[in-house]
Amino acid sequence: MPYDDRKKLIQAIEGLRDDRTLVSLCNFDRASNPELPGLATMLTADLKESLYRILKESPTEKGVDIFLYTRGGDTNSVWPIARLLQDFDKNFEVLVPFRAHSAGTMLALGANKIVMTRLGELSPIDATTGNQFNPLDPARKGKRLGISVEDVRAYQDFLADAFGLNREGASEDADIGQRRALLPPFIQRLVDTTHPLALGNVHRVHQLISRLAKKLLQFHSTPGQDLDAVVRALTVEAFSHQHMIGAEEAIEALGSGLVEKASEDLESKLDELLKRYEDDFHLRTPLFGPRFMGTSASEKDFRFIGGAIESRHWGYLFETKGKIIQHSKLPPGVNVQIQPGQPMPLVPGLPREYSLEVHEQRWHRNTQPEGVTI
């Protein structure tokens, strides 16, 4: 069975790591069209209980390693997860086989050591915020745009540069008052476009990121280390949230005391385990609605797995169960009479639309992990 294969690889990695207990913490990122729930997950606080139960039932006396794969997630989830890991091993380490982005990078900052393969990636930790006051997304009906913290800061810096407010000696410049007087329309434009409470949320998250990153780094910081410089390297100086940080750049930004490259043997085994997850859960095979549903079924049950937390002793999977319903999308002005309660029939040649019913979504103990059903 796939879980048995993964357990053997986990045990092999533990052998290369002085028998430290290895726990995989994976948020899967399988693409789908249309976007289907449960195939891609993010780092959230609800995984904490599953992680706790795995650590509680695993031998942690020799230390804990986290095999981390995630595209990011909720910044607020990082601190409770990091503190939980600290409670089991104050010197826990994070192994990065490939992606440990955004909130994943933030979590790694709390580790005693970040061990990266040549494929491994960290990313900037500037968050994209979202709440009920964010602007509506014109491309996605009913959805709201995320606001990048650093985009707002960049707009502020742009205005300061454009009006010469960042120039050395500007405070003594005789024209400084006149230039400041030109700012209100540009600031008003930002407020007109974005609700003030959304901007307030951006400011709050910016403060949270800086303080949280420094608190995590302080777990293992060395005397004289400039923590503010590390935070700047992962926020302002990164320029783009899409900038991926490999091992060499991570060592330069964070220091060789925190980041190191995996040995050749360790990298090989970490990559094998990564490939095992990719193959067992079809992570590199996008799921397309028409292919999944076929040409005749109007509805079909699904079971998707969007994440795994596993040791060689225990395993939890993030499971979503529900039903997909497909029907034809009729051209404007065309009506079809159907019996009440009956689904719209599939008409050959017409595009399809999909609706979803999610019946269950949770982390569950996996006594016999079996992956996705498709």
N, C-alpha and C positions, 0 to 999 in steps of 0.2 A: 504493500500500500504506500501511497505517496508520503504519508506522515512518517512511516517507518524509515523511508529513505532520508527524509529531512532530519530525523533524530540521529541517524548514523553520521550525517555531516556535522550536526551540532556537536556530537561527541568528539569527532575528529578535530574540530576547531578548539574545543576545550583542551584536548591533549596538547595542542600547540601553544596554549595559553596557560600552562602550569595548572591545569584542572580548575580554572576559574569557571563558575557557572555561566553559561551563555543563554540569554533570553532574546529571541527574535521579537522585535516590535515593528511590525510592518503595516503601513497604510497602503493598500493597493491603489493603482492608478490606471485601471483598464478603461480605455475609451469606449464610448457607445454613441450610436446615432439612430434614433433620437436619444437624448441623455436619459439614461436609466438609473434609478436609485440603487445604491448599494454596491456598485462596481468600483467606485472610487471613493475613498474615505480620507478624512483628515485627522490630524492629531487633536483629540478632544479629551476633556477630563473624565468622560464616562468610561475610558479604558482603564482607569486607575484601579478599580476593584479587581478586574481580571489580572492585571499585572501583580497586584498585591498577593492574590491567591497563588499565583505561580511562584513568586519569590518565597512565600511562606512555606510552600511544600517542596522547595528545592534546597540543596545544601549550598549555603552562601558563605561558609567560613573562609574559603580561599579567595573570595572576591566575586564580583558580578561584572559581566560584560554584556552590553546591549548591542545586538545586531540591529542597526536602525535603518529603516527605509521609509521615507515619507516625503511628500511634496509640501508639507507645512500644515498649518491649522490654527487653532485658537491660542493666541499668546497667553491668555489667562490659564490655560491648562498646563503650561510649562512648569511653573513653580511647584504645584502639588505633586507632579510626577517626579520632578528632580528631588524634592524632599523625601518622597517615598523611597527612591533609589538610595539616597543618602542614609536613610534609616537602616537599610540592609547592608550597605557597604559605603562607607564614607569616601572610599577611593574607587568608586565604580568607573568603568571606562566604556567609551562608545566606539564601536567598530562601524566604519562607513564604507560599505561595499559599492554604493552608487549614490543615490540621492538622499540627502539629509538636509532638506531645504527649509528656509524661513524659521518657523517655530521648531523644526527639527534641529537646525543650527543652534538656536537658542538653548534647547535642551542639552545639546552637546557641550555648550559652554560650562555647564555645571559638572562635567566629568573631570576626573583626575588626568585623563589622557584621551585624545581623539586619535584613533588609528585609521588611516585612510588608504585605500587602494589607489592605483593610478586612474581608475574609473571614478573614484569617489568625488562627490561634490557637496560643498557647503554653499550657502547663498547669503545675500544680504538679509538682515533681520528687520528691515523697515516694513511695517505691517500695512495691509490694506484694510481699512475699517469699513464697517457696515452697520447701519441701524435704520430705524424707521424714518429718520429725517434725511437720509441720503437722497440725491436726485433719482428719479425714475430712469431706468435704462430704456432708451428708445428702441433698441434692437431686441429686447426680451420683455414681452408684455407682462406687466405685474411685478417685474423684478426691479431691484434698485442697484444703481451703480456702486461699486466699491470705490473708496477714496484713498489714494496712496498718501501716507503720512509725508513721505519725502517729496511728493509732487506739490503739496501745499507749501512746504518749506522752500522748494525750488522757486515757486511763484513769488514768495516773499523776497528771496534773494535776488530774483530777476528785477523786481521793482527797485530794490535798494541799489543795485548796480546801475540800472537804467537812469536813475535820478541822482547818481553820484553820491549816495548816502554811505557807501562802504569805503569811499576814498579816504586815504590817510589824511588826517587833519580836517575832515569834513565838519567836525563840530565847531571849528573856528571860522569856517568859510562864511563870508558875508551873504552868500546866496543860498545858504542851507535852508533858511525859512521859506524862501520862494519855491525851492524844489519840493519841500515837504508839502507845501500848499497844493501842489499838483497831484498828490497821491490819492486823495479821497475818491475820485471817480473810479480808479483802478481797484481800490479796496472795496468800494460799493459794488462793482461788477462781480467780485468774488462772492460777496454776501448775497447778491441778487440771484446768483446761480446756485449757491449752496446754502442750505439752511444754517443759521448760526449755531444751532445745537449740534449739527453734524460737524461743523468746524471745531466746536468745543470738544467733541469726541475725538477728533484728530489730535488736538493738543494733548488731551489726557493720555491717549495711546502713545504719543511720542514720549511723554514723560515716563510712562510705564516701561517702554522698551529700554530706555537708557538706564533706569534704576534697576530693572530686573536683570539686564545683561551684566551690570556691575556686581550685583549681589551674587549671581551665579559664578562669575569669575573669581570672586573673593573666596569661594570655597577652597581654591588652590592657588591663589595668586602669590607671586614671589615679591619680597620687599623691593620697593622702588619701581614695580611694574606700573606703567601708565595705562590704567584701565580705560580712561576717557579716550585715549588714542585707539585702543582696540575697538571700542564702541563706534568711534568715527569711521574706522576702516570698514565696518560692517553695515554702516548706514549712509552717511553723507558722501563718503569718498568712494562708495561702490557705484554711484551714479544711476544704476539701473537694478531693479529687483530681479531682472532676468540674467544678471551677471553671475555665472556659476564660478565657484572658487575651488580650484583643484588643490592637491596636497601641497605643492610648492608655494602657491600664493597663500594658502592657509598658514603654513609655517612662518612665512614672512609677516603676515598680519597678526597672528596670534602668538607666535613664538614657538621654538622647538621644545620648550618645556611642556606645552599643552598638546601640540600636534606632532605626530610622527607618521612616517610611511610604513605600511605593512611589509613584512618580509615576503619574499617570493612564495614560500610555502603557505603562509597565512593568506596572502592575496588569492592564491589558487583555490583554497578551500572556501574562502568567503564568496568568491565568484561562483563556485559550484553551488553553494547554498542559494545565492541570488537566482541563478538559472533554474534551480529546483522550484522556487516560488513562481518564477515567470512561467514555467511549463505547467506546473500543477494547477495554476489558477488562470492560465491563458492571458497573462498580463499584456503581452505584445500582440494579441489578436483582437482588434476592435470588434465589438458586438454590434451588428446592424439589425435593426428591427425586422426588415423584410426577410432576411436570412433566418432569423430566429423563429419567426412566426410561420414562414412558408406561404404558400399561395392560397390555401383553403381555410385555415383555422381563423376563426373570428376572435378567439380568446385562448390564452394559454397561461398555465401556472409557471412561475419562475422561482428559482432559489439562487441567489447570488451571494458570493463571499467577497467582502470588501476589505478584509484585514485579518491579520493573524498575530497572536501573542503566544509564543511557544517556547518551551524548554524541552529537554529530552524526557521530562517527567510529566508535564502537563501541557495541554494546549487549549486555547480559546480561539474561536473564529467569530468575525462579525458577519452575521447572517441577515439577509433581507429576503422575506418571502412575500409573494403577492401574485397578482394577475395582470397580464398585459392584454388589452383589448384593441383590436385594429379594425378599421373600417375605411371605406373609400371616401376621399374628399371630393365632394361634388362641385362642379363649376358653378359660378354665380348664376342664379336664375333657374337652376335645375332642381326639381323636387322629386323625391321618390317616396311613395306611400308604403309604409311598413306597419306591421301589426304592433300594437302597443307592447312595450317591454322587449321587443326583438331588436337585435343590433342592426346597424346599417350594413347591408350586404357588401361584399367585395365585388367591385366591378372591374373586369380586366381593362387595363390601359389607363386607369385613373390613379393618381397619387394616393398614398395612404396616410391616414392620421392615426395616432395612438393615444390611448388614455391608460392610466395606471391605477391600480388598487394595491396599496401596500398593506399587508395583513399583519406582518411581524417584522421587527427590526431590533436586533440586540446582539451583544456579546454572549456566547454560550459555550459552556464546557464541551469540548469535543472529544468524546471517548473513542470515536473512530473517524477521524477527519477524512472526508471524502471529496473535498473540493467542490467546484461548481457542478451543476447538473447539465451543463451544455458545453 
